[in-house]
């Protein structure tokens, strides 16, 4: 049964139009870029300067209070944010759930004090006992953001240099850079959909996305361009089976990590990588593979 399914998938992939397969990844890239652009324009309408994506406490600055809340306590985050706004405090409220805890996160600007946040929650009807309070100054957050951007740019440049040095061919280089770009932009867009803020932890996840994406792309390019046994389609599908096995094992570990852990930083890293695994399959086997197959078969 499994062999028949794999054979049917291979036959479909061999017969599919490479231009149509590539178009799938291109549509994903355009849609993700457009979503980020309109998200920035929407934020610009609410603030003096819009942002491409939501920043967390460590990259934006401000205060964050995290409190354990009972499982049976009904929470309406919009009502809580409205209550804070009526008191003159701009806030973002989230509820995170894990197998061992249920937590309320309240993020405010730097002007709000710890006691003020606690009093507003108490007025709303939420009695907080066990909580943590963190404060990051905007100046420090800006420093974190500048260093993070520099790290991402340097990682991308070094990745490109290594890829070009290994293959010494412009087409594989362009194909891999394209696939990694699709991964990064699509992951950023989906982070906004699922309201995953950009923090130092999720930023580390994005750096891992570069590594995983290049890994799957290099497996494809090496298998197709440097091996001579079998047809191009057979070599491509052989690399795809290896990549699917890698994806399933990695995805299993990340899902377990996301479910079991109570550390918010680990959950953010796991969330980013889970999204990236799904996106990378499209960017690699619809985008990158189409370019490489066209180049080898031309």
N, C-alpha and C positions, 0 to 999 in steps of 0.2 A: 504493500500500500504506500509506504513512504517512498520507495524507489519510483513508483509510478508518478507520485506527486512531484518529485524532484525532476523526473524526466519531462513531465508536462511543463513545468516552470522553465526548464532549459529550452525546450522547443519554442515556447512563447517568446522568451528573451532573444533567441537567435533570430526569430522571424520578425521581431518588432522593428519598426523604422527608427534608426538611430537619431534622426532629427526630432521625432516625436518624443523619444525618451529624454533627449537633452532639453526639450521644451518644458518638460515637467520641472526640472531643476531650475530653469530660467524663470518660470512662472513663480516658483517658490521664492527666488531671490527678489524679483520685482515686487511681489506681494508683501514680503517682509520689510523691504526698504520703504515701501509706500506706507505701511502701518507705522513704522518708526517716525517717518516724516510727519504724518498727520497727528501722531501722538505728541510730537514736539510742538506743532502748531496749536493743538488744543491746550497744552500747558502754557504756551505763550499767551493765549487768551486769558488765562487765569493769573499769570504772573508777568513780571516785567520782561523776563527772558525765559523762553521755554527750554525744556530738556528732552533729549532723545529717549531717556529711560528713567525709571524711578531709582533714586539713590537711597541707600540705607543710611543708618546713623553714622557709620564710620567714614563715609564719603560725602555726607551732606552737612554733618554737624547738628547739634541739638541735644535733646534729652530723650531717653527711652526708659520707661518703667515696665517691667515684666513681672506679672503676678500669677500665681497658681489660683485657679478658680474651681469651684465644685462642678462636677459633671452635670448636675441637674439645673444649674443656673442658666436661665435664658439670657442670651446676649444678642443685642441688635447693634452692630458696630456703627451703623449710620446714625442711630439715635444718640449714641455716646458722642460721636463726632459733632453732632448738632448741639448737644448739651455743652460741650467744650467751646464751640464756636460762639454760642450765646454769651459765654463768660469771657469772650475776647481771647481765647486760646486756640490757635490753629493746631489741629491734631490729625494723626492717622492712627486708626485702631484696627488691630488684627487679632484673630483668635487662632491659635495653633493647637493641633490635637495630635497626641502620640499615644501608644498603648499604655503608658504609665502616667501621663499628666495631660492637663488641659490648661493652656496658658493664655492670658490676655496681655497684649503688647500695645502700649500707648506711646506714640512718638509725638513730640512737640518741638517747637523752636526753643532757642536758648533762653528766651525771656521767662518761660514758665519754670517755677521752682518745684522741687520734690513735694513739698507740703501742699502747694496749690493743686498739683495733679491728684494727690491722694484725697484732698478735700472735695474736688469735683467728682471723683469716683464715688465717694461716700454720699454726696448729695444725690447722685444718680441712683443709688441703692446698691452699690457694689462695695462690700466691706473687704478691704485688702489687709492681710496679715503677713503672709510670706511673699516677699517681693524683692527684686533687685532694681537698682536705679543706676543708669549710666549717663554720663555727660561727655560730649565731645565738642570742643570749640570749633567754630567754622574755620578758623585759620589752620588748625591741625587737620581737619577734614580735607581742606583744599590741598594741603601737603600730601596727604595720603592719595588723593585723586591724581595729582600730578605724577607722583611716583608710579602709581598703578598704570596710568596711560603710557608712561615711558617704558615700563616693563613689557607691556603688550606690544608696543611698536618694535622694541628690540627683539622680542621673541619671534615676531612675524618676519623681521628682516633676516635674522639668523636662520630661521626655518627655510626661507627662500634661497639663501646662499647655499645651505647644505644640499637642498634638493637639486639646485642647478649644478653644483659641483659633482653630485653623484651621477646624474643622468646626462649632463652636458648636451642637452637638447631643449630647445625653446618650447616645443609642444608639450612634453610631459610637465615642464615647469609651469606653463600657463594653466594646464589642466588641474594640477594639484593646488595652485594658488586660487583658482576659481572655486574648487570644491571646499577649501578651507574658508574662503570668504562667504560662501553660501551658508556653511555651518555657523559661523560667528554671527552673521546678520539675522538668520532665522532664529537662532537661540535667543538673541537679544529681544527679538519681537515676541517670542512666546513667553519670555520672562515677564513681559508687560501684561500679556493675556492672563497669566496665572499669578500676577502680582508678586513676583519674586524680586525683591529689591537688589540693586547692585551694591554689594558690600565687599569687604576685603575677602570674605570667604567665597562668595559667588564669583568674584574676580579670579580667585585661584582656580575655580572650576572652569572658567573660560580659558585660562592658560592650559589646563589639562585637555580642553576640547581641541586646541591646536595640535597637541601631541597625538591624541587618539585619531584625529582626522588624517594627519600626515601618515600615521602608521597604516591605516587601511588603504590610503591612496598609494603608498609605496608598495604594499603587497600586490595591488592590482597592476601597477606599471611594471614592476619587476617581473611578475609572472607572465604578462602579455608580451612585453618588448624584448626580454632577455632569454626567455625559453623558446625552444624551437619545436618541442614535441607537441603534437596535436594542432588543431586549427586555432585561429584567433578566438572564435566563440568558445571552444572547449577550454582554452587557457583562461579566458575571462570568467567562465562559470566556475572553474576550479578555484580561482581566487575568491569568487563570491561565496562559495561554500565555506572557505576558511574564514572569511570575514563574518559570516552569519554565526558560525560557532563562537568566534570571539565576542560578538555582540551579545549573544544569549548568555554566555557565562558572566560577562561584565554586568549586563543588565540585572541578572539574578542577584549578584552581590550588592549592587546599588539599591535595588528595591528593598532588600533585607535591611540595609543600613538606614534607609529612609524611614522604614516602619519602626525599627527597634530603637534607634537613637533618640535621646531627648535633647541633645545639643543642637541649638539652632544653626550654628555654623556648619556642622556636618550635614544637616538636612538641606541647607542651601547648596552645598557642593554636590550632594547626591541628586538634588532636583535638576540642577544645571546639566549634569552629565547624563541623566536619564533622557532629558529632552534632546541633548546632543546626539545620543546614540540613534534615536529615531531619524533625526535630520540627516545624519551622516550617511545613512543607508541610501537616501534619495540623492544626495549630492555626489556620492561616490559612484553608485551603480547606474544612475540615470544621467548625471552630468559628466563626471570624469571619465567613466568607462566609454561613453559615446564618443568623446573626443579621441581617446586612445585607440579605440577600435577603428575609427575613421582614419587616423593617421597611419596605422599599421596596414590596413587593407587598401589604402589609396593606390 
